[in-house]
Amino acid sequence: MSSTPHDAPPHARPADVPVVHVTDPADPRLHDYTGLTDVKLRSAREPAEGLYMAESSTVIRRALAAGHRPRSFLMADKRLESMADVLRAHPDAPVFVADDAVLREITGFHLHRGALAAMHRPVLPSVHDVVAGARGGAGARRVAVLEDIVDHTNVGAAFRSAAALGVDAVLVTPRCADPLYRRSVRVSMGTVFQVPWTRFTSWPGGLRELQEDGFTVAALALADDAVSLDDVAADPPGRLALVLGTEGDGLSRPTVEAADVVVTIPMAGGVDSLNVAAASAVAFWATRV
């Protein structure tokens, strides 16, 4: 192992930011950052170890602005100056610095954005608390529910659309991909820190919680008795929960049966469905208030 403080090129290092320059990818202090490209491993490790990864200065800043706490930082020398204010504000979080080749060996990919932070994973609130606390405590009027979506890119894209189109909260099922996984966060452009969200503890029983809170549960699915999204948008209920299903099979039968209404997106050209990320954007836009 070889690591020494204060020995990286001085031109990129603010004098008042102490750092540790790392040359050994096997340094045990870098455990949080190893194996980042192994989705199965990281999906198991990160929640169990109470952490998640924030990648890029923009995402790191958004995570910190949301009140999340850093465990440590890992970056290239060239990013130190632009991140100096962040590093000064969190003196208890070690700052590890390495050259590009070592960073690649540690993480498993080229860190072209130059900065990572291992963050403490926040404790998730209950569904009721998220819904009640939205809109400055006035309570959510429109929420998105993601059922068992397995692709982190789709989860991130749905969050970004939710933020852009005014969805008050996003609720994910127990088997849905992790919104705080590195790719989800990156694709969302950090909006996973902006939109209130939590995970159901039971499913589809969790839908009953929403219905008890006064939500009309609208399942986006194909069904003979489905109504058009245009009809819902023309006369929206006071509180609306839009439920979107997994990439291949769509919503499960028990979920559709538990919903108050089944909704389809009008389409042409012989197309019967959209990718779930695209469908979420259409549904959020059509029902915006």
N, C-alpha and C positions, 0 to 999 in steps of 0.2 A: 504494500500500500504506500502511496506517495501523495501527500497533500500538505501544502504549507500555506499559512495565511499571508496575505499582503504581497504576493509575488507575481501577480499577473501584470501584463503591460500597463503602466501607469496612465497612459494617455486616455484610457477608456474608464478609469476608475475614479470616482469622486473620493477625495481624500478622507471624508468623514464617514464613509460607508465601509465597515470592516467586512472582508470576504474571505472565503477559503478557496484557494485554487486547487482543483482536484485533477490528478493525472491518472488515477487508477479507477477504472470503471467498476471494479469489485469493492470499492470502499463501502463498508456496511452502512455508513451514514446516508448513502444514496438509495437505500432499500425502497423507499416510496416511489422512486422513478424507474425502477427496473421492470422490464417486460411489458412496456406500455402498449406494444402492438399485439399482445396476446389477449384477445377480447374475453375469452372464457375465463382465463386466469384473473384478469383485472376485474371482471364482473363479480367474481366471488370474493376477491381480496379487498377491494376498496370499501364496500359497505361493512364488511367484517372488521376491518382495521380502522374504520371511522374516518376515512379520507376520500378525497377526490382530486382530480387534476384540473388546474386552470391553465390553459395554453394561450399564449400571446399577451402582450401588455394590455390590450383592450379588454380581454376577458378577465384578466387578473384584477384590473381596476374595477370592473363591474362587480366582481365577486366581493371585493373589499367594500365597495360602496353599499352593498346589500348587507353588510355587517358580518360577513364570514371571516374567519380567522386563519391566517397562514401558519402552516407548520414549518415550512422552509421554502427557499427559492433556488432554482437551478437555471443558469443562463450563460450565454456567451458574453465575453468582455464587452463586445460592441453594444450590448443592451444596458450596461450598467448606468451610463450617464442619463439615458432617457427614463430609467426606472428609479433614479436616485431618491426622488421624493417619497415613493412607495416604500423603499427599503429603509429610509430614515424613520418612517412612521411606524415601522414594525421591527424594532431593534432586537426583539427576542427570537425572531425567526432567522436561522442561519442562512447565509447567502453563499451557495456553492457556484463556483465559476469553473468552466472547462473550455477547451478549444473544441472546434466543430467535430473533429474525429472522435474525441472522447465522448462528447454529447451523443453522437450517433450510436456509439457502442453501449452507452448506458441505457438509452431509451429505445433503441431499435429502429429509429427513423431519423431523417435529417430534420433537425429542429430549425426550419427556415425562419420561423418567427422569433427565434432566439431567446425565448423566456418561458419558463414553466414555474408553477407554484403548486406545492402540495398543500391542500387546504383541509382544515378540519370540517368534516361533514356535519351539517346541522341536524338536530333532532327534528323529525317531521311532526307537524301538528296533526290533529284529527281532521277528518273531512269537514265536520261541522264547524270547527274553529276557522278553517280556511275560508269556507263559504260565508260565515258570519262576519269575518274580519275584512273581507274585500270591500273595495270602493270606500276606503277610509272609515270602515266600521258600519257603513250603511247596508252592507250585505251584497253578495253577488247577485246579478240579474241574469248572467249568461256564463255558463261554464262548459269546458270541453272535457270529455272523458275518453281516454285512450285505452282500449282494451287489447292487452297482449301484443302490442306492436313490438316486434323483435329487432327491427333495424334502427340503430341509434341515429342514423341520418334522418329517418322519417320522424323520429321523436323530436329531434332538434328543429327540423323544419316546421313541425306543427307548433312548437313553442314560439318560433319566430313569427309565424302567422298570427298566433293568438295575441302576442304583444302588439303587433302592428295593427290589428283589427279590433282591438278593444275587448277581448275576452277577459273576464274578470278573474278566472282561475282555471288551472288545468289539474285534473285528477287522473291518476294512472292506476291500473289494476295491479294486483300482486305479481303477475308474471310479465308485466310490461318492461321493456328495456329501461335502464337507468337514465333519467334525465341529466344526472350529474356525471355520466361517463364522458370522458374527454371529447369524443367525437360529437356527442349530443350537444355538449356545451359549445363547441366550436361552430357547428352548423347553425345553432340558434343565435350565434353572435352575442352570447352572454345573456340573452333574454330569459334563460331559465332562472336567473337571479332577479329578474324584474317581475315576472308573472307569478303570483302566489300559486303554490302547487303542493300536493301531497299524494300519498299512496293509500288506496283502500286496504283495509286489513282482511276483508272478505269480499268475494265476488261470485255471482252477481248480486248477492245480498246487499252489497253497499248501495245499490240503486234505491233501495227502500229508504236509506238515510236521506237521499236527495228528495225523494217524493214526500217524505215527512216534513222536509224543510220548504215545501211548496213548489218544487221544481216539476215542470213537465219534462219527462224524459223522452227525447226524440232519438231513435236508433236509425242511423243512416245505413240502410240495407235494401236489398231487392225483395219485394214481397207483393203478392197480389192485391193486398189492401193498403199498400203504401200511398202516402199523399206526396204531392210535389213540394220540394223546398220552396218554390214560389208561393205556395199557399201558406206555409208557415211564416215566411217573411212578410206576407201581406197582413197577417193578423197574429203577431207573435204573442206567446203567453208572457205573463209578467216575469216569470223566472223560467229559463230554458237551459236544459242540459243536453248537449249534442254528443252522442256516443259514436265513436269511430272505431272500426275493427281492424284486426290484424291483416297483414299484407295479402296473404293467399286466400284464406277462407272467409274473410270478413267477420262480422259479428257472430258470436255463438248463438245457438237456438235459445238457450235459457235467457240470454240477455235480450234478445228480440222479444221474447214472450213477456219479459218483465217490463218492457218499455210501455209508455203511454201511447206512443204513436211511432209508426215506421215511416221514414222519409227517404225519398230518392231525389237525386239531382237530375233535372231534365237534361238529356243529352241527344245528340244527333249522330249521323254517320255510322249507325249500327254499333256504336260503342255502348257497353252496358255499365261500365264502372271506370273510376279513376284511381290512380295511385293514392294511397291514404293521405300523403302529405298534400297533394293537389286537392283532394276532396275536402280536407280540413280548411284550406284557404278559401275555397268556394263557399263552404257552409258558413264560415265565420264572416265573410264579406256580405253574404246575402242577408244574414240575421243581425248585422251590426245595428247598434242603437246610438 
